[in-house]
């Protein structure tokens, strides 16, 4: 191949990337009418998981098959800092009112 043929081939490939393509699968769209509306009238009910509000401790599955409780990331130092921030916000809100 010479340079012109290679350039022509490369440019053709680039142009093909940006051309809209026809879908490989054709889909027939059928409108819903009163005749076939009963097919779609069935409601699908998915089972929902029950949540125990008293046992909301996060857990991760252990590799051995059991579950291991996730330790809290809130250290005492962070809790103290958070309490100071909340107190400062409350005092600012009281002085603004």
C-alpha positions as CSV (number, residue, x, y, z in Angstrom):
1,X,0.0,0.0,0.0
2,X,1.3,3.4,-0.7
3,X,0.7,6.5,1.4
4,X,-2.3,7.8,-0.4
5,X,-4.1,4.5,-0.2
6,X,-3.3,4.2,3.5
7,X,-4.5,7.7,4.2
8,X,-7.8,7.1,2.2
9,X,-8.4,3.9,4.2
10,X,-7.7,5.6,7.5
11,X,-9.9,8.5,6.7
12,X,-12.7,6.1,5.7
13,X,-12.4,4.4,9.0
14,X,-12.6,7.7,10.9
15,X,-15.7,8.7,9.0
16,X,-17.3,5.4,9.7
17,X,-16.9,6.0,13.4
18,X,-19.1,9.1,13.2
19,X,-21.8,7.8,10.9
20,X,-25.1,6.8,12.5
21,X,-25.5,3.0,12.5
22,X,-28.7,1.1,11.9
23,X,-29.6,-1.2,14.8
24,X,-28.9,-4.9,14.2
25,X,-32.2,-5.9,15.8
26,X,-35.4,-4.5,14.6
27,X,-38.1,-4.0,17.2
28,X,-41.9,-4.0,16.4
29,X,-43.7,-1.5,18.6
30,X,-47.2,-2.3,19.4
31,X,-49.6,0.4,20.8
32,X,-51.6,-0.4,23.8
33,X,-55.3,-0.4,23.0
34,X,-58.4,-1.5,24.9
35,X,-58.2,-4.9,23.3
36,X,-54.8,-5.7,24.7
37,X,-54.8,-3.6,27.8
38,X,-55.7,-6.5,30.0
39,X,-52.2,-8.1,29.3
40,X,-50.6,-5.1,31.0
41,X,-53.0,-4.8,33.9
42,X,-51.3,-7.3,36.1
43,X,-49.3,-5.7,38.8
44,X,-46.0,-7.1,39.8
45,X,-45.4,-7.2,43.5
46,X,-41.8,-7.6,44.6
47,X,-41.2,-9.0,48.1
48,X,-39.8,-6.4,50.5
49,X,-37.2,-7.1,53.1
50,X,-38.3,-6.5,56.7
51,X,-36.1,-4.2,58.7
52,X,-35.7,-4.6,62.4
53,X,-35.5,-1.0,63.7
54,X,-33.9,-2.1,67.0
55,X,-31.0,-3.9,65.4
56,X,-29.7,-1.4,62.9
57,X,-26.1,-1.9,63.6
58,X,-24.2,-2.1,60.3
59,X,-22.4,-5.4,59.6
60,X,-20.3,-6.8,56.9
61,X,-20.1,-10.4,55.8
62,X,-17.1,-12.2,57.2
63,X,-15.1,-14.4,54.8
64,X,-15.8,-17.3,57.0
65,X,-19.5,-16.9,56.3
66,X,-20.5,-15.1,59.6
67,X,-21.1,-11.4,60.0
68,X,-18.8,-9.1,61.8
69,X,-19.9,-5.8,63.3
70,X,-18.4,-2.6,61.7
71,X,-16.6,-0.5,64.3
72,X,-17.8,3.1,64.8
73,X,-15.6,5.7,63.2
74,X,-16.7,8.3,65.8
75,X,-13.8,8.7,68.2
76,X,-14.2,10.5,71.5
77,X,-12.2,13.4,70.2
78,X,-14.5,13.7,67.2
79,X,-17.6,13.5,69.4
80,X,-16.2,16.3,71.6
81,X,-15.5,18.5,68.5
82,X,-19.0,17.8,67.1
83,X,-20.6,18.8,70.4
84,X,-18.6,22.1,70.4
85,X,-19.8,22.8,66.8
86,X,-23.4,22.1,67.7
87,X,-23.2,24.4,70.8
88,X,-21.6,27.1,68.7
89,X,-24.4,26.8,66.1
90,X,-27.1,26.9,68.8
91,X,-25.6,30.0,70.4
92,X,-25.3,31.8,66.9
93,X,-29.0,30.9,66.2
94,X,-30.1,32.2,69.6
95,X,-28.2,35.5,69.2
96,X,-29.6,36.0,65.6
97,X,-33.2,35.6,66.9
